[in-house]
């Protein structure tokens, strides 16, 4: 009976995640393409992406803690989705560029908080199958990203940007209805202990660097495609290809995390190799082969976004706090990524920016793998006992 209940909650969270994440690309990655095409400079794109990520960081921290204070994930998710729907409706009424930028930043706050709530909720479904639950729910995000990446640019080209916002409004309203009518409360205090300061610091630093490298590469990939004369439709197809690669890898990662000590002990270096390879390929493959780089990026991101928070939760951290800190530090890195990406790409070009990001993330992942290997082993032994 408990297994059926867990599966039902996982499915609802997956669907809601997919609906919400089909909306987010309109305010995130596609926004940089649209704004750059409208005349913004690389520095201005960097400032915009930084503002988005600041808002996302605040949302992750505040909504994660708010759900702990209220002792409810469900109610905060409902408020989040209602705000998304209202903002999308507002931007449909006025299509001015400045309004689009402001609403996108506010959406960053809501999307950031939403991701924290999804992680906290999925980690509370099953302690024994922590990796499985997180991976299944997170797959919803990948599915939504694929759909949004393909549909949004197609709607823009075939109709207009206004109809893309209409698509986003419909998706958010459906998600709101499902949560209100079908989602049960997931909040739980089971298996929550405090981490040592050194472990908190190490995982926070890793999330920070990961946010910096992944975000900087992601924000400036659309700019790179524009510079290479690629269309927004092609950009959507490339992004969708990467998201499609995430889905099976998320399933595999969840299962490996639950069953393999060897995987847990080496997950940082595995993450580092995959994402570093993707960033390097960004800079060396022709535009027509960018699919390959993005597929590898999807594999690396899937490994990171499942294994790292699952490791954090398996160490016994308070889930609302743990989710908030993980995504907050990731977004703090994203803030730096926007600024650094804008400055560095202006100085040495977008292509060389990708090379620097590749080397940085590979080095940090290697150091983390060495530093936390023994701690991961201790946790695995305690869970067995």
N, C-alpha and C positions, 0 to 999 in steps of 0.2 A: 504493500500500500504506500509506504514511504517512498519507494523507488518510483512509483507511478506519479506521485505528487511532485517529486523532484524533476522528473522528465517534463511534466506539464509546465512547471515554472520556467525551466530552461527554454522550452519552445516559445513561450510567451515573450521572454526577455530577448530571445534571438530575433523574433519578428519585429519587436519594437525597436531594437537596435538597428535592424536593417532599414526600417522606415526612416528613422532619424538620420542615419548616415547616408541615405540617398539624398537628403536635403543639404547636409553640411558642405559638399563640394562647391555648391553655388556661392557660398560665403567664404570659402577657404581657398583652395588651389585655383579654381577658375577665376576667382576675383583678381588674382595677380595678373593673369593673362589679359583679362578685360581692362584692368586699370593701366597696365603697361601699353596696351594697344591704344588707350585713350590719351596717352602722352605723358604719363608719370615716368620719372627717372628711376634708375636702379636704386639710388639712395632713398627715394620716396617709397619705392616698393618695400625696401627694407624697413623703413619706419612704420609703414602700414602693417606689415607682417609682425613686427615687434608689438605694435598696439594690440593686434589680434591675440597674440600669445600672452601678453600681460593680462588681458581680460580672461583668457582661458585659464591661466594659472589661478587668478582670483576665484573664478567659478569652481575650479576643482577643489580648492582648499575650503572655501566657504560652504558650498553645497554638501561636500563630504562631511564636514563637521556638523552642519545643520541637521543632516539626516541622523547623526548620532544623538544630538541634543533632543530632537523630536522622537527618537527611537522608532523611526519609520523611514524606509527607503521609498515606499510607494507614493506617499503624499508629496514628497519633494520632486519625484519624477513627474507627477501630474502637473505641478506648478511649473516645472521646467518646460514641458511640452506645450502648455497653455501659452507661456510667454513666447515660445518659438512661433506658434501660430499667429499670435497678435503682431509680432514684428514683421513677419512675412506679409501679412495683410497690409500693414502700414507701407512697406516699401512698394507694394503694387500700386498704391495711390499716388506716389511721387517717385519718379525714376531718376532724380538728379544724382550725379556722381557722389556728391558729398553725403547724401542720405544713404546711398549704397555702402559707403565706407563706414559710416557710423553704425548702421544696422549690422554690418558684417562683424564689427568689433563686439557689439553686444551679443551677437550669435556665438562669438568665440567664448564668451562667459558661459552661456547656456550649454554649448556643446562640451566644454571642458567639465562642467559640473555633471553633465549627463554621463560622460565616460567614467567618472569616479563612482557614480551611483550604480552603474552597470557592473563595474568590477566588484564593488562591495557586495552587491546582491548575488552575483554569480559565485563568489567565494563562500557565501553562507548557505548555499544549497546542499553541499556535501563536503565534509571534511576528508573522508576517505578517498574520494575521487575529485580532489580539488582541481587538478590539472584538467580533467575531463570537463568539469562544469564551466570553468573559465574559458576553455577553448571553444566549447559549443556556443556559449553566449556571444563570445567575441567574433565568431564566424558571421553572426548577423551583421556586424559592422562591415566586414569584408563584402558580404553580399550587397548591402546597401550602397557601399562605395562603388562597386561594379555598376549597379543600376544607375546611380546618379551620374557617374562618369560618362556613361554612354548616352543616357537620355537627355541630360541637361544641355550639352553642346548641340545635340540633334534638334532639340526644341528651339534653341536660340537661332540656329541656322535656318530651319524650316519655317519658323514663325517669328518669335521675338523674345527678348529678354524678359518681358512682362509675362509671357506664357510659361517661362521657366520658373518664375516666382509662383505662378498659379499651381504648377506641378508640385512645388515645394510645400505650398499651403495644404493641398489635398493630402499629401503624405503625412505631414505633421498632425493633421486633424484625425486621420485614421489611427495613428499611433496613440494619440491622446484618448480616443474612444476605447481602444483595446486595453490600455492600462487601467482606465477608470472602471471598466466593466468586468475585466477578467483577471488582472494580476492580484495575487495574494501577497500579503506582507512577508518580506524575507528577513527582516531585521533579526539578528541573533547575537548573543554574547558568548556563544560556545567557543571553546578553544582559543581564548584571547589572553595573551600574556605580554609582557613588555620585553623589547629587545635591548641588547647591550648598546651602549652609545657608539662603540666602534663599528658594529654591524649596521646601525642606522646610518652612520656617516658614510660608510663604504657604499651602501646601496643608494643613498641619496646622491652621492657624487657620480656614480655610474649613470643614474637616471638623468642627471644634469648634462653630462657629456653626450649621452645618447640623444637627448632632446636637441642639443646644439647641432650635432652632425646631421641627424635625420631631418630635422626641420629646415636647416639651411639648404640641404640638397633638395628637399621637396618644394620649398618656396621658389627656388631659382630654376628648377627644371622647366616650369612653364615659360619662364623668360628665355631659357636656352632654346626651347622649341620655337618660340617666336623669332628669335634671332636667326635661327636656321631655316626660317620661312615655312615652318610647319603650321598647319591649321589647328584651330581649337578642337575640331572634330578628331583630328589625328591625336592630339594631346589626350582627349578623353579615352580613345582606344588604348593608348599606351598605359594610362593610369588604370584602366579597367583590367588590362592584362596582368599588371602587378597584383591587383586586388584578387583576381581569380587564382593566382598562384598561392595567395595567403590561405585560402580555404582548406585544401588538403593538408597543408603544413601545420595549420593550427590544430587539426585533429591529431596528427602524428605527434606534435609537440606535447599536447595534453597527455596523451597515452604514455609517451616516453618519460615525462616528468613524474607520473604516478608510479611507474614500474622500474625505472632504471636509475640506479645510483650513479653509474658512470656518466649518464647524460647530465644529471644535476651537477656533478663535479666539474664538468667541462662546458657548461652551457654558455658561459661568457665568451670563451674563445670561439665557440661555434657561431654565436651571434656576430662576433667581430669579423670573422673571415667572410661570412656571407654578405653583410652590409658593406664592408670595405671593398669587396669585389664589385658590387653593384655600382658604387660611387666612382670607382675607377673606370668601369665600362661606360658610364655616362660621358666621360671625357674623350673616349677613344673610338667608340663605335660610330658609324655614320647614322644620320637621322633615321634612315629606313630600318636600322637594326636596334633602335632604342627599345623595342619590345623586349629583347633579350635582357638588357640591363634592368628593366623595370620588373621583369619576372623574378630575377635574382634578388632584387630589392624587396619584392613581395615575400620571398622565402625568408630573407633575413629579418624583415620586420615582423613576420608571423612568429618566428623563433623568439625574438626579443619580447614582443608584446604579450606573449603567453608565459614564457618561462620566467622572466624577471619578476612580474607581480606574483606569479604562483609561488616562486621561491620566497618572496617577502611574506606572503600569507602563511606559508608552511612553517616559517620560523616562529609563528605564534603571535603575530602582531595584531593589535586591535584593528578590525577591518575597515571601519569608517576612517580612522586616522591613517591606517596604512595606505588605503586607496588614495586619500587626499594627498599624502606626502609624496607617494610615487608619481602621480600625475602632476602635482605642483612642481616638483623638481624637474620633471621632464619638460614642462612648459617654461620654467625659468631658463632651462637650456635653450629652448626654442626662441625665447626673447633674445638671448645672446646670439643665437643663430641668425636671426633676421638682421641684426645690426652688423655682425661680423660678415655675414654673407654679402650684404650691400656694400660694405667698405672694401672687402677683399676682392669681390668680383669687379668693382669699379677700377681697382688698382691693377689686377693681373688677369682679369677676365673670368667668366663663369666656368670655363673648362678647367682652368687651374684651381679654382675653388673646390671642385669635386675631388681633385687629387689630394689636396690638403686635408679635406674632411675624411677621406679614406684612410690616410696614414694615422690621423689622430684617433679615430675610433678603434682601429686595430690595436694600437699601442695600449689604450686604456682598457680594452677588453682582456688583453693578455695579463696586465697587472691585476685586474680584478679576479681573473681565474686563479692566479697564484694566491692572492690574499684570502679568498673566501672558501677555498677548496676544503680545508679542514673543518670549517664551520658547517658546511653543507653535509659533510659526513656525520658530524655529531647529531645533527637534526634528524637525519635518516635513521640513525640507530635508536634515537629516542622515540620516533614514531613507531618503529617495529616493536619496541617494548611496551 
